[in-house]
Amino acid sequence: MSTPTRYRILVRETHDGRTSTVMDETATAFIAATANPTPTGELDIALGEGGPRPQINEIADLITSQYPG
């Protein structure tokens, strides 16, 4: 039995007054992270996730294998 699609993930980039779509996907699970520098030079990071925990865990494993610390 498949899990129905529940989320639409849309990421757009705005640069030099032009907007382009970086990602436009539908999925049953997602992990998202954003970062913005603060005036003190630190990063203000926001995280979001959704979907069944086993799928989120699989995404997290893939991310850590692609971006090792």
PDB file of N, CA, C and O in Angstrom:
ATOM      1  N   MET A   1       0.848  -1.186   0.000  1.00  0.00           N
ATOM      2  CA  MET A   1       0.000   0.000   0.000  1.00  0.00           C
ATOM      3  C   MET A   1       0.884   1.237   0.000  1.00  0.00           C
ATOM      4  O   MET A   1       1.773   1.361   0.843  1.00  0.00           O
ATOM      5  N   SER A   2       0.660   2.130  -0.910  1.00  0.00           N
ATOM      6  CA  SER A   2       1.482   3.342  -0.981  1.00  0.00           C
ATOM      7  C   SER A   2       0.852   4.457  -0.155  1.00  0.00           C
ATOM      8  O   SER A   2      -0.362   4.513   0.043  1.00  0.00           O
ATOM      9  N   THR A   3       1.713   5.328   0.310  1.00  0.00           N
ATOM     10  CA  THR A   3       1.268   6.493   1.069  1.00  0.00           C
ATOM     11  C   THR A   3       0.956   7.606   0.086  1.00  0.00           C
ATOM     12  O   THR A   3       1.783   7.895  -0.780  1.00  0.00           O
ATOM     13  N   PRO A   4      -0.206   8.245   0.184  1.00  0.00           N
ATOM     14  CA  PRO A   4      -0.537   9.306  -0.767  1.00  0.00           C
ATOM     15  C   PRO A   4       0.365  10.531  -0.569  1.00  0.00           C
ATOM     16  O   PRO A   4       0.832  10.811   0.535  1.00  0.00           O
ATOM     17  N   THR A   5       0.588  11.235  -1.650  1.00  0.00           N
ATOM     18  CA  THR A   5       1.359  12.475  -1.588  1.00  0.00           C
ATOM     19  C   THR A   5       0.648  13.463  -0.676  1.00  0.00           C
ATOM     20  O   THR A   5      -0.562  13.669  -0.777  1.00  0.00           O
ATOM     21  N   ARG A   6       1.423  14.070   0.217  1.00  0.00           N
ATOM     22  CA  ARG A   6       0.831  15.002   1.169  1.00  0.00           C
ATOM     23  C   ARG A   6       1.429  16.397   1.101  1.00  0.00           C
ATOM     24  O   ARG A   6       0.801  17.353   1.556  1.00  0.00           O
ATOM     25  N   TYR A   7       2.617  16.538   0.549  1.00  0.00           N
ATOM     26  CA  TYR A   7       3.312  17.819   0.603  1.00  0.00           C
ATOM     27  C   TYR A   7       3.747  18.266  -0.783  1.00  0.00           C
ATOM     28  O   TYR A   7       4.063  17.449  -1.647  1.00  0.00           O
ATOM     29  N   ARG A   8       3.757  19.552  -0.974  1.00  0.00           N
ATOM     30  CA  ARG A   8       4.379  20.142  -2.153  1.00  0.00           C
ATOM     31  C   ARG A   8       5.489  21.041  -1.644  1.00  0.00           C
ATOM     32  O   ARG A   8       5.251  21.936  -0.834  1.00  0.00           O
ATOM     33  N   ILE A   9       6.698  20.801  -2.121  1.00  0.00           N
ATOM     34  CA  ILE A   9       7.870  21.555  -1.698  1.00  0.00           C
ATOM     35  C   ILE A   9       8.281  22.435  -2.871  1.00  0.00           C
ATOM     36  O   ILE A   9       8.620  21.945  -3.949  1.00  0.00           O
ATOM     37  N   LEU A  10       8.245  23.727  -2.641  1.00  0.00           N
ATOM     38  CA  LEU A  10       8.581  24.694  -3.684  1.00  0.00           C
ATOM     39  C   LEU A  10       9.682  25.608  -3.152  1.00  0.00           C
ATOM     40  O   LEU A  10       9.513  26.271  -2.129  1.00  0.00           O
ATOM     41  N   VAL A  11      10.803  25.633  -3.855  1.00  0.00           N
ATOM     42  CA  VAL A  11      11.930  26.491  -3.477  1.00  0.00           C
ATOM     43  C   VAL A  11      12.225  27.397  -4.655  1.00  0.00           C
ATOM     44  O   VAL A  11      12.427  26.938  -5.779  1.00  0.00           O
ATOM     45  N   ARG A  12      12.246  28.681  -4.378  1.00  0.00           N
ATOM     46  CA  ARG A  12      12.559  29.664  -5.425  1.00  0.00           C
ATOM     47  C   ARG A  12      13.750  30.499  -5.002  1.00  0.00           C
ATOM     48  O   ARG A  12      13.943  30.795  -3.823  1.00  0.00           O
ATOM     49  N   GLU A  13      14.535  30.867  -5.983  1.00  0.00           N
ATOM     50  CA  GLU A  13      15.705  31.719  -5.758  1.00  0.00           C
ATOM     51  C   GLU A  13      15.451  33.062  -6.418  1.00  0.00           C
ATOM     52  O   GLU A  13      15.036  33.130  -7.575  1.00  0.00           O
ATOM     53  N   THR A  14      15.704  34.123  -5.678  1.00  0.00           N
ATOM     54  CA  THR A  14      15.618  35.469  -6.244  1.00  0.00           C
ATOM     55  C   THR A  14      17.019  36.066  -6.211  1.00  0.00           C
ATOM     56  O   THR A  14      17.636  36.178  -5.151  1.00  0.00           O
ATOM     57  N   HIS A  15      17.505  36.442  -7.370  1.00  0.00           N
ATOM     58  CA  HIS A  15      18.862  36.991  -7.496  1.00  0.00           C
ATOM     59  C   HIS A  15      18.859  38.039  -8.602  1.00  0.00           C
ATOM     60  O   HIS A  15      18.380  37.787  -9.707  1.00  0.00           O
ATOM     61  N   ASP A  16      19.384  39.189  -8.301  1.00  0.00           N
ATOM     62  CA  ASP A  16      19.451  40.287  -9.276  1.00  0.00           C
ATOM     63  C   ASP A  16      18.085  40.586  -9.896  1.00  0.00           C
ATOM     64  O   ASP A  16      17.982  40.865 -11.090  1.00  0.00           O
ATOM     65  N   GLY A  17      17.033  40.523  -9.064  1.00  0.00           N
ATOM     66  CA  GLY A  17      15.704  40.852  -9.524  1.00  0.00           C
ATOM     67  C   GLY A  17      15.016  39.777 -10.340  1.00  0.00           C
ATOM     68  O   GLY A  17      13.907  39.988 -10.830  1.00  0.00           O
ATOM     69  N   ARG A  18      15.657  38.626 -10.495  1.00  0.00           N
ATOM     70  CA  ARG A  18      15.062  37.525 -11.256  1.00  0.00           C
ATOM     71  C   ARG A  18      14.771  36.360 -10.323  1.00  0.00           C
ATOM     72  O   ARG A  18      15.559  36.054  -9.429  1.00  0.00           O
ATOM     73  N   THR A  19      13.642  35.721 -10.539  1.00  0.00           N
ATOM     74  CA  THR A  19      13.251  34.570  -9.730  1.00  0.00           C
ATOM     75  C   THR A  19      13.263  33.318 -10.584  1.00  0.00           C
ATOM     76  O   THR A  19      12.741  33.304 -11.699  1.00  0.00           O
ATOM     77  N   SER A  20      13.866  32.264 -10.049  1.00  0.00           N
ATOM     78  CA  SER A  20      13.862  30.978 -10.740  1.00  0.00           C
ATOM     79  C   SER A  20      13.473  29.889  -9.741  1.00  0.00           C
ATOM     80  O   SER A  20      13.701  30.019  -8.538  1.00  0.00           O
ATOM     81  N   THR A  21      12.890  28.827 -10.258  1.00  0.00           N
ATOM     82  CA  THR A  21      12.502  27.711  -9.419  1.00  0.00           C
ATOM     83  C   THR A  21      13.675  26.751  -9.294  1.00  0.00           C
ATOM     84  O   THR A  21      14.212  26.271 -10.292  1.00  0.00           O
ATOM     85  N   VAL A  22      14.062  26.481  -8.058  1.00  0.00           N
ATOM     86  CA  VAL A  22      15.151  25.555  -7.774  1.00  0.00           C
ATOM     87  C   VAL A  22      14.603  24.137  -7.596  1.00  0.00           C
ATOM     88  O   VAL A  22      15.215  23.162  -8.033  1.00  0.00           O
ATOM     89  N   MET A  23      13.433  24.041  -6.943  1.00  0.00           N
ATOM     90  CA  MET A  23      12.823  22.741  -6.682  1.00  0.00           C
ATOM     91  C   MET A  23      11.315  22.895  -6.650  1.00  0.00           C
ATOM     92  O   MET A  23      10.791  23.837  -6.055  1.00  0.00           O
ATOM     93  N   ASP A  24      10.622  21.973  -7.289  1.00  0.00           N
ATOM     94  CA  ASP A  24       9.159  21.946  -7.261  1.00  0.00           C
ATOM     95  C   ASP A  24       8.764  20.474  -7.279  1.00  0.00           C
ATOM     96  O   ASP A  24       8.668  19.861  -8.342  1.00  0.00           O
ATOM     97  N   GLU A  25       8.536  19.914  -6.097  1.00  0.00           N
ATOM     98  CA  GLU A  25       8.291  18.484  -5.942  1.00  0.00           C
ATOM     99  C   GLU A  25       7.086  18.230  -5.059  1.00  0.00           C
ATOM    100  O   GLU A  25       6.746  19.044  -4.200  1.00  0.00           O
ATOM    101  N   THR A  26       6.444  17.093  -5.279  1.00  0.00           N
ATOM    102  CA  THR A  26       5.447  16.607  -4.338  1.00  0.00           C
ATOM    103  C   THR A  26       6.020  15.356  -3.684  1.00  0.00           C
ATOM    104  O   THR A  26       6.786  14.618  -4.304  1.00  0.00           O
ATOM    105  N   ALA A  27       5.641  15.119  -2.419  1.00  0.00           N
ATOM    106  CA  ALA A  27       6.250  14.008  -1.688  1.00  0.00           C
ATOM    107  C   ALA A  27       5.385  13.610  -0.503  1.00  0.00           C
ATOM    108  O   ALA A  27       4.479  14.335  -0.092  1.00  0.00           O
ATOM    109  N   THR A  28       5.693  12.439   0.031  1.00  0.00           N
ATOM    110  CA  THR A  28       5.027  11.978   1.246  1.00  0.00           C
ATOM    111  C   THR A  28       5.814  12.346   2.492  1.00  0.00           C
ATOM    112  O   THR A  28       5.302  12.227   3.605  1.00  0.00           O
ATOM    113  N   ALA A  29       7.061  12.795   2.318  1.00  0.00           N
ATOM    114  CA  ALA A  29       7.886  13.203   3.461  1.00  0.00           C
ATOM    115  C   ALA A  29       8.906  14.228   2.988  1.00  0.00           C
ATOM    116  O   ALA A  29       9.284  14.241   1.817  1.00  0.00           O
ATOM    117  N   PHE A  30       9.354  15.092   3.905  1.00  0.00           N
ATOM    118  CA  PHE A  30      10.375  16.081   3.561  1.00  0.00           C
ATOM    119  C   PHE A  30      11.139  16.519   4.803  1.00  0.00           C
ATOM    120  O   PHE A  30      10.653  16.401   5.928  1.00  0.00           O
ATOM    121  N   ILE A  31      12.336  17.023   4.575  1.00  0.00           N
ATOM    122  CA  ILE A  31      13.126  17.755   5.563  1.00  0.00           C
ATOM    123  C   ILE A  31      13.580  19.017   4.859  1.00  0.00           C
ATOM    124  O   ILE A  31      14.078  18.954   3.735  1.00  0.00           O
ATOM    125  N   ALA A  32      13.416  20.159   5.501  1.00  0.00           N
ATOM    126  CA  ALA A  32      13.846  21.429   4.919  1.00  0.00           C
ATOM    127  C   ALA A  32      14.676  22.196   5.948  1.00  0.00           C
ATOM    128  O   ALA A  32      14.410  22.139   7.149  1.00  0.00           O
ATOM    129  N   ALA A  33      15.674  22.904   5.459  1.00  0.00           N
ATOM    130  CA  ALA A  33      16.506  23.739   6.321  1.00  0.00           C
ATOM    131  C   ALA A  33      16.823  25.035   5.589  1.00  0.00           C
ATOM    132  O   ALA A  33      17.078  25.039   4.385  1.00  0.00           O
ATOM    133  N   THR A  34      16.803  26.131   6.334  1.00  0.00           N
ATOM    134  CA  THR A  34      17.197  27.421   5.774  1.00  0.00           C
ATOM    135  C   THR A  34      18.184  28.087   6.723  1.00  0.00           C
ATOM    136  O   THR A  34      18.197  27.802   7.921  1.00  0.00           O
ATOM    137  N   ALA A  35      19.011  28.980   6.178  1.00  0.00           N
ATOM    138  CA  ALA A  35      19.988  29.695   7.004  1.00  0.00           C
ATOM    139  C   ALA A  35      20.143  31.112   6.485  1.00  0.00           C
ATOM    140  O   ALA A  35      20.210  31.346   5.278  1.00  0.00           O
ATOM    141  N   ASN A  36      20.199  32.049   7.415  1.00  0.00           N
ATOM    142  CA  ASN A  36      20.434  33.452   7.096  1.00  0.00           C
ATOM    143  C   ASN A  36      21.453  34.007   8.066  1.00  0.00           C
ATOM    144  O   ASN A  36      21.341  33.779   9.271  1.00  0.00           O
ATOM    145  N   PRO A  37      22.462  34.743   7.563  1.00  0.00           N
ATOM    146  CA  PRO A  37      23.428  35.347   8.482  1.00  0.00           C
ATOM    147  C   PRO A  37      22.779  36.472   9.280  1.00  0.00           C
ATOM    148  O   PRO A  37      21.944  37.220   8.772  1.00  0.00           O
ATOM    149  N   THR A  38      23.182  36.570  10.534  1.00  0.00           N
ATOM    150  CA  THR A  38      22.718  37.659  11.399  1.00  0.00           C
ATOM    151  C   THR A  38      23.758  38.773  11.379  1.00  0.00           C
ATOM    152  O   THR A  38      24.870  38.560  10.895  1.00  0.00           O
ATOM    153  N   PRO A  39      23.425  39.952  11.891  1.00  0.00           N
ATOM    154  CA  PRO A  39      24.411  41.046  11.937  1.00  0.00           C
ATOM    155  C   PRO A  39      25.673  40.689  12.733  1.00  0.00           C
ATOM    156  O   PRO A  39      26.728  41.285  12.514  1.00  0.00           O
ATOM    157  N   THR A  40      25.573  39.720  13.657  1.00  0.00           N
ATOM    158  CA  THR A  40      26.749  39.319  14.446  1.00  0.00           C
ATOM    159  C   THR A  40      27.580  38.254  13.753  1.00  0.00           C
ATOM    160  O   THR A  40      28.615  37.840  14.276  1.00  0.00           O
ATOM    161  N   GLY A  41      27.137  37.798  12.569  1.00  0.00           N
ATOM    162  CA  GLY A  41      27.894  36.800  11.826  1.00  0.00           C
ATOM    163  C   GLY A  41      27.467  35.372  12.100  1.00  0.00           C
ATOM    164  O   GLY A  41      27.972  34.443  11.470  1.00  0.00           O
ATOM    165  N   GLU A  42      26.543  35.183  13.034  1.00  0.00           N
ATOM    166  CA  GLU A  42      26.039  33.843  13.291  1.00  0.00           C
ATOM    167  C   GLU A  42      24.960  33.508  12.258  1.00  0.00           C
ATOM    168  O   GLU A  42      24.515  34.377  11.509  1.00  0.00           O
ATOM    169  N   LEU A  43      24.556  32.263  12.230  1.00  0.00           N
ATOM    170  CA  LEU A  43      23.500  31.855  11.312  1.00  0.00           C
ATOM    171  C   LEU A  43      22.195  31.665  12.071  1.00  0.00           C
ATOM    172  O   LEU A  43      22.157  31.038  13.130  1.00  0.00           O
ATOM    173  N   ASP A  44      21.133  32.217  11.510  1.00  0.00           N
ATOM    174  CA  ASP A  44      19.787  31.984  11.999  1.00  0.00           C
ATOM    175  C   ASP A  44      19.244  30.832  11.153  1.00  0.00           C
ATOM    176  O   ASP A  44      18.965  31.007   9.967  1.00  0.00           O
ATOM    177  N   ILE A  45      19.096  29.654  11.766  1.00  0.00           N
ATOM    178  CA  ILE A  45      18.734  28.449  11.038  1.00  0.00           C
ATOM    179  C   ILE A  45      17.318  28.020  11.419  1.00  0.00           C
ATOM    180  O   ILE A  45      16.962  27.990  12.597  1.00  0.00           O
ATOM    181  N   ALA A  46      16.525  27.692  10.414  1.00  0.00           N
ATOM    182  CA  ALA A  46      15.178  27.164  10.635  1.00  0.00           C
ATOM    183  C   ALA A  46      15.096  25.777  10.016  1.00  0.00           C
ATOM    184  O   ALA A  46      15.603  25.545   8.918  1.00  0.00           O
ATOM    185  N   LEU A  47      14.457  24.863  10.723  1.00  0.00           N
ATOM    186  CA  LEU A  47      14.288  23.496  10.247  1.00  0.00           C
ATOM    187  C   LEU A  47      12.809  23.144  10.212  1.00  0.00           C
ATOM    188  O   LEU A  47      12.030  23.610  11.043  1.00  0.00           O
ATOM    189  N   GLY A  48      12.432  22.322   9.250  1.00  0.00           N
ATOM    190  CA  GLY A  48      11.066  21.831   9.170  1.00  0.00           C
ATOM    191  C   GLY A  48      11.071  20.415   8.631  1.00  0.00           C
ATOM    192  O   GLY A  48      11.964  20.033   7.874  1.00  0.00           O
ATOM    193  N   GLU A  49      10.076  19.641   9.020  1.00  0.00           N
ATOM    194  CA  GLU A  49       9.955  18.271   8.524  1.00  0.00           C
ATOM    195  C   GLU A  49       8.494  17.880   8.518  1.00  0.00           C
ATOM    196  O   GLU A  49       7.675  18.468   9.225  1.00  0.00           O
ATOM    197  N   GLY A  50       8.180  16.888   7.717  1.00  0.00           N
ATOM    198  CA  GLY A  50       6.821  16.379   7.692  1.00  0.00           C
ATOM    199  C   GLY A  50       6.785  15.011   7.066  1.00  0.00           C
ATOM    200  O   GLY A  50       7.632  14.671   6.240  1.00  0.00           O
ATOM    201  N   GLY A  51       5.804  14.228   7.459  1.00  0.00           N
ATOM    202  CA  GLY A  51       5.625  12.902   6.895  1.00  0.00           C
ATOM    203  C   GLY A  51       5.874  11.810   7.904  1.00  0.00           C
ATOM    204  O   GLY A  51       6.158  12.083   9.070  1.00  0.00           O
ATOM    205  N   PRO A  52       5.770  10.566   7.458  1.00  0.00           N
ATOM    206  CA  PRO A  52       5.987   9.427   8.342  1.00  0.00           C
ATOM    207  C   PRO A  52       7.442   9.359   8.825  1.00  0.00           C
ATOM    208  O   PRO A  52       8.374   9.560   8.046  1.00  0.00           O
ATOM    209  N   ARG A  53       7.620   9.075  10.105  1.00  0.00           N
ATOM    210  CA  ARG A  53       8.962   9.055  10.711  1.00  0.00           C
ATOM    211  C   ARG A  53       9.939   8.140   9.961  1.00  0.00           C
ATOM    212  O   ARG A  53      11.083   8.550   9.766  1.00  0.00           O
ATOM    213  N   PRO A  54       9.565   6.929   9.528  1.00  0.00           N
ATOM    214  CA  PRO A  54      10.546   6.095   8.812  1.00  0.00           C
ATOM    215  C   PRO A  54      11.072   6.761   7.533  1.00  0.00           C
ATOM    216  O   PRO A  54      12.253   6.631   7.209  1.00  0.00           O
ATOM    217  N   GLN A  55      10.208   7.465   6.813  1.00  0.00           N
ATOM    218  CA  GLN A  55      10.657   8.149   5.597  1.00  0.00           C
ATOM    219  C   GLN A  55      11.539   9.340   5.938  1.00  0.00           C
ATOM    220  O   GLN A  55      12.535   9.591   5.260  1.00  0.00           O
ATOM    221  N   ILE A  56      11.182  10.071   6.980  1.00  0.00           N
ATOM    222  CA  ILE A  56      12.033  11.189   7.411  1.00  0.00           C
ATOM    223  C   ILE A  56      13.414  10.672   7.794  1.00  0.00           C
ATOM    224  O   ILE A  56      14.424  11.287   7.450  1.00  0.00           O
ATOM    225  N   ASN A  57      13.467   9.557   8.497  1.00  0.00           N
ATOM    226  CA  ASN A  57      14.758   8.976   8.885  1.00  0.00           C
ATOM    227  C   ASN A  57      15.588   8.583   7.667  1.00  0.00           C
ATOM    228  O   ASN A  57      16.806   8.763   7.661  1.00  0.00           O
ATOM    229  N   GLU A  58      14.934   8.047   6.633  1.00  0.00           N
ATOM    230  CA  GLU A  58      15.665   7.694   5.405  1.00  0.00           C
ATOM    231  C   GLU A  58      16.230   8.938   4.732  1.00  0.00           C
ATOM    232  O   GLU A  58      17.361   8.922   4.246  1.00  0.00           O
ATOM    233  N   ILE A  59      15.462  10.000   4.701  1.00  0.00           N
ATOM    234  CA  ILE A  59      15.950  11.262   4.121  1.00  0.00           C
ATOM    235  C   ILE A  59      17.140  11.767   4.933  1.00  0.00           C
ATOM    236  O   ILE A  59      18.149  12.182   4.362  1.00  0.00           O
ATOM    237  N   ALA A  60      17.031  11.734   6.257  1.00  0.00           N
ATOM    238  CA  ALA A  60      18.117  12.195   7.127  1.00  0.00           C
ATOM    239  C   ALA A  60      19.386  11.377   6.888  1.00  0.00           C
ATOM    240  O   ALA A  60      20.481  11.938   6.846  1.00  0.00           O
ATOM    241  N   ASP A  61      19.253  10.060   6.733  1.00  0.00           N
ATOM    242  CA  ASP A  61      20.422   9.220   6.452  1.00  0.00           C
ATOM    243  C   ASP A  61      21.081   9.609   5.136  1.00  0.00           C
ATOM    244  O   ASP A  61      22.307   9.660   5.041  1.00  0.00           O
ATOM    245  N   LEU A  62      20.262   9.884   4.121  1.00  0.00           N
ATOM    246  CA  LEU A  62      20.815  10.294   2.833  1.00  0.00           C
ATOM    247  C   LEU A  62      21.533  11.632   2.951  1.00  0.00           C
ATOM    248  O   LEU A  62      22.621  11.802   2.402  1.00  0.00           O
ATOM    249  N   ILE A  63      20.943  12.566   3.652  1.00  0.00           N
ATOM    250  CA  ILE A  63      21.565  13.892   3.829  1.00  0.00           C
ATOM    251  C   ILE A  63      22.915  13.739   4.531  1.00  0.00           C
ATOM    252  O   ILE A  63      23.909  14.316   4.092  1.00  0.00           O
ATOM    253  N   THR A  64      22.956  12.973   5.609  1.00  0.00           N
ATOM    254  CA  THR A  64      24.227  12.844   6.346  1.00  0.00           C
ATOM    255  C   THR A  64      25.276  12.107   5.521  1.00  0.00           C
ATOM    256  O   THR A  64      26.469  12.344   5.707  1.00  0.00           O
ATOM    257  N   SER A  65      24.863  11.217   4.611  1.00  0.00           N
ATOM    258  CA  SER A  65      25.858  10.553   3.770  1.00  0.00           C
ATOM    259  C   SER A  65      26.389  11.488   2.684  1.00  0.00           C
ATOM    260  O   SER A  65      27.537  11.355   2.260  1.00  0.00           O
ATOM    261  N   GLN A  66      25.568  12.426   2.235  1.00  0.00           N
ATOM    262  CA  GLN A  66      25.973  13.378   1.197  1.00  0.00           C
ATOM    263  C   GLN A  66      26.755  14.560   1.754  1.00  0.00           C
ATOM    264  O   GLN A  66      27.591  15.140   1.062  1.00  0.00           O
ATOM    265  N   TYR A  67      26.482  14.912   3.004  1.00  0.00           N
ATOM    266  CA  TYR A  67      27.108  16.077   3.634  1.00  0.00           C
ATOM    267  C   TYR A  67      27.707  15.693   4.982  1.00  0.00           C
ATOM    268  O   TYR A  67      27.217  16.126   6.025  1.00  0.00           O
ATOM    269  N   PRO A  68      28.776  14.875   4.968  1.00  0.00           N
ATOM    270  CA  PRO A  68      29.361  14.453   6.242  1.00  0.00           C
ATOM    271  C   PRO A  68      29.979  15.633   7.004  1.00  0.00           C
ATOM    272  O   PRO A  68      30.522  16.563   6.408  1.00  0.00           O
ATOM    273  N   GLY A  69      29.882  15.570   8.307  1.00  0.00           N
ATOM    274  CA  GLY A  69      30.408  16.643   9.161  1.00  0.00           C
ATOM    275  C   GLY A  69      31.871  16.641   9.180  1.00  0.00           C
ATOM    276  O   GLY A  69      32.480  17.476   9.848  1.00  0.00           O
TER     277      GLY A  69
END
